[in-house]
Amino acid sequence: MNRAIFITGTDTDIGKTHVTVELIKALRQAGHDAIGMKPIECGGDDDSTALHAANQRSDVSLREVNPVSFPHPLAPAAMEANEPISFSKLKSAADALCHRSDLLAVEGAGGWLVPIDGDRSMEDLAIALSFPVVVVSANKLGVLNHTLLTVRAIQTAGLTCAGVYLNTIPDQNDLSSETNAEVLRAQLKGIPVFDNDIAALAEAITQGN
């Protein structure tokens, strides 16, 4: 299959890592050698460690999963770096993992436009990688605006939005959670919207939809 996707979110702490980990597990259970990567992580290594564990690949190191790590949860991330973050090196690392797996799921940090340094954002990294993008959104009030803005930004950047995943977070859902998927499907014609359904997302990715 040798496919890759970039997973972004409408914000931080909306479940990107949870969704990426569950997606990897679902793909692996279906017989696909899927692995996850987090090119840049700030505030420790909890996310990349979770991805590394889900990969179930002893030949893929934690450093390969997370080439650039900073101890503090700050943006721009590179304010802690001793030298500029090389997108070409991150692209090479991602391509190498892609060729060693059936599918690579690359998880971004924060939201789509979160700064990486003074000149570049997570969007610029996604453009450098040039993978189709899946948007993870928290299924609660406010998700419509946040999701539509993010999808529009992805399309404006010249990238493909491969889908929107509505993640229902315990104790954060509300009345809008019952209708958000329906409204987004009406607004985002041609872009699949997955309502807390990892299996459906996994199937769509393996089929290239």
C-alpha positions as CSV (number, residue, x, y, z in Angstrom):
1,M,0.0,0.0,0.0
2,N,2.8,2.4,0.9
3,R,0.5,5.3,1.7
4,A,0.9,8.2,4.1
5,I,-1.4,10.7,5.7
6,F,-0.9,13.8,7.8
7,I,-3.2,14.1,10.9
8,T,-3.9,17.6,12.1
9,G,-6.4,19.0,14.5
10,T,-8.5,22.1,15.0
11,D,-6.7,22.8,18.3
12,T,-4.5,21.1,20.8
13,D,-5.8,18.6,23.3
14,I,-8.7,17.4,21.0
15,G,-7.5,13.8,20.7
16,K,-5.1,13.7,17.8
17,T,-2.8,11.2,19.4
18,H,-5.7,9.0,20.7
19,V,-7.2,8.9,17.2
20,T,-3.8,8.2,15.5
21,V,-3.1,5.4,18.0
22,E,-6.5,3.8,17.5
23,L,-6.2,4.2,13.8
24,I,-2.9,2.4,13.8
25,K,-4.3,-0.4,16.0
26,A,-7.3,-0.8,13.7
27,L,-5.2,-0.9,10.6
28,R,-2.8,-3.4,12.1
29,Q,-5.7,-5.6,13.3
30,A,-6.9,-5.6,9.7
31,G,-3.6,-6.9,8.5
32,H,-1.9,-3.7,7.4
33,D,1.6,-2.8,8.7
34,A,0.7,0.7,9.8
35,I,3.0,2.9,11.8
36,G,2.8,6.3,13.3
37,M,5.2,9.2,13.5
38,K,5.3,12.6,15.3
39,P,8.0,14.7,13.6
40,I,7.9,17.5,16.3
41,E,6.7,17.1,19.9
42,C,6.8,19.7,22.6
43,G,6.2,19.1,26.3
44,G,7.7,15.7,26.7
45,D,7.4,12.5,24.7
46,D,4.1,11.1,25.8
47,D,2.5,11.3,22.3
48,S,5.4,9.8,20.5
49,T,5.8,7.0,23.1
50,A,2.2,6.1,22.6
51,L,2.6,6.0,18.8
52,H,5.8,3.9,19.2
53,A,4.0,1.4,21.4
54,A,1.1,1.2,18.9
55,N,3.5,0.5,16.0
56,Q,4.6,-2.8,17.5
57,R,7.8,-2.6,15.5
58,S,11.0,-3.4,17.3
59,D,13.0,-2.2,14.3
60,V,11.5,1.3,14.5
61,S,13.1,3.4,17.3
62,L,11.5,6.1,19.3
63,R,13.9,8.6,17.7
64,E,12.6,7.6,14.3
65,V,9.0,8.1,15.5
66,N,9.9,11.5,16.9
67,P,13.0,13.1,15.4
68,V,12.6,16.5,17.0
69,S,11.5,16.8,20.7
70,F,11.4,19.8,23.1
71,P,10.8,19.6,26.9
72,H,8.3,22.5,27.2
73,P,4.8,22.8,25.7
74,L,5.5,26.0,23.8
75,A,5.0,27.5,20.4
76,P,6.9,28.4,18.4
77,A,8.6,25.1,19.0
78,A,11.9,26.2,17.5
79,M,12.4,28.9,20.1
80,E,14.1,26.1,22.1
81,A,16.2,24.8,19.2
82,N,19.9,25.4,18.9
83,E,19.6,25.3,15.1
84,P,16.7,25.6,12.6
85,I,14.5,22.6,12.2
86,S,15.2,21.0,8.8
87,F,12.0,20.1,7.0
88,S,14.0,18.3,4.4
89,K,15.4,15.9,7.1
90,L,11.9,15.4,8.5
91,K,10.6,14.7,5.0
92,S,13.4,12.1,4.4
93,A,12.6,10.5,7.8
94,A,8.9,10.3,7.0
95,D,9.6,8.9,3.5
96,A,11.9,6.3,5.0
97,L,9.2,5.1,7.4
98,C,6.6,5.2,4.6
99,H,8.8,2.8,2.5
100,R,9.1,0.5,5.5
101,S,5.4,0.2,6.1
102,D,2.0,-0.2,4.4
103,L,0.8,3.1,5.8
104,L,2.4,5.9,7.7
105,A,0.3,8.2,9.9
106,V,2.1,11.4,10.6
107,E,0.7,13.4,13.6
108,G,1.2,17.1,13.6
109,A,1.6,19.2,16.8
110,G,-1.2,21.5,17.9
111,G,-3.4,23.0,15.2
112,W,-2.9,23.7,11.5
113,L,-1.3,27.1,11.8
114,V,0.6,26.7,15.1
115,P,4.0,28.4,14.7
116,I,7.1,26.2,14.5
117,D,9.5,29.1,14.2
118,G,9.4,32.8,13.3
119,D,8.6,32.1,9.7
120,R,7.1,28.6,9.4
121,S,4.0,26.9,10.8
122,M,2.7,23.3,11.0
123,E,1.0,24.0,7.6
124,D,4.5,24.5,6.1
125,L,5.6,21.2,7.4
126,A,2.5,19.5,6.0
127,I,3.2,21.1,2.6
128,A,6.8,19.9,2.7
129,L,5.5,16.3,3.4
130,S,2.7,16.7,0.8
131,F,0.6,13.9,2.3
132,P,-3.2,13.9,2.2
133,V,-4.6,15.5,5.5
134,V,-7.1,14.1,8.0
135,V,-8.6,16.7,10.4
136,V,-9.4,15.6,13.9
137,S,-12.1,17.8,15.6
138,A,-13.6,17.7,19.0
139,N,-17.3,16.8,18.6
140,K,-18.8,19.7,20.7
141,L,-20.2,23.2,20.3
142,G,-17.9,25.3,18.1
143,V,-16.6,22.4,16.0
144,L,-18.3,23.6,12.8
145,N,-16.4,26.9,12.6
146,H,-13.1,25.4,13.7
147,T,-13.4,22.5,11.2
148,L,-14.5,24.5,8.2
149,L,-11.7,27.0,8.7
150,T,-9.1,24.3,9.0
151,V,-10.4,22.4,5.9
152,R,-10.4,25.7,3.9
153,A,-6.8,26.4,5.0
154,I,-5.7,22.9,3.9
155,Q,-7.3,23.4,0.5
156,T,-5.9,26.9,0.1
157,A,-2.4,25.4,0.8
158,G,-3.0,23.1,-2.2
159,L,-3.3,19.9,-0.2
160,T,-6.0,17.2,-0.2
161,C,-8.3,16.9,2.8
162,A,-8.9,13.2,3.0
163,G,-11.5,13.4,5.7
164,V,-12.7,14.9,9.0
165,Y,-12.8,12.8,12.1
166,L,-15.2,13.9,14.8
167,N,-13.8,12.8,18.1
168,T,-16.2,12.5,21.0
169,I,-14.4,13.4,24.2
170,P,-15.9,12.1,27.4
171,D,-17.7,14.8,29.4
172,Q,-17.2,17.3,26.7
173,N,-20.0,16.4,24.3
174,D,-23.2,18.5,24.3
175,L,-26.4,18.8,22.3
176,S,-24.6,19.8,19.2
177,S,-22.7,16.5,19.2
178,E,-25.8,14.8,17.8
179,T,-26.0,17.0,14.7
180,N,-22.4,18.2,14.0
181,A,-21.6,15.3,11.6
182,E,-24.7,15.9,9.6
183,V,-24.1,19.6,9.2
184,L,-20.4,19.1,8.3
185,R,-21.3,16.5,5.7
186,A,-23.7,19.0,4.1
187,Q,-21.0,21.7,4.2
188,L,-18.1,19.6,3.1
189,K,-19.4,17.9,0.0
190,G,-16.9,15.3,-1.3
191,I,-15.0,15.1,2.0
192,P,-15.9,12.2,4.2
193,V,-16.9,12.9,7.8
194,F,-16.3,10.1,10.3
195,D,-18.4,10.4,13.4
196,N,-16.2,8.7,16.1
197,D,-15.8,5.7,13.8
198,I,-12.2,4.5,13.7
199,A,-13.1,1.4,11.6
200,A,-14.7,3.5,8.9
201,L,-11.7,5.8,8.8
202,A,-9.3,2.9,8.6
203,E,-11.3,1.3,5.8
204,A,-11.5,4.6,3.8
205,I,-7.7,5.1,4.1
206,T,-6.9,1.6,2.9
207,Q,-9.2,2.1,-0.1
208,G,-7.5,5.4,-0.9
209,N,-10.7,7.4,-0.3
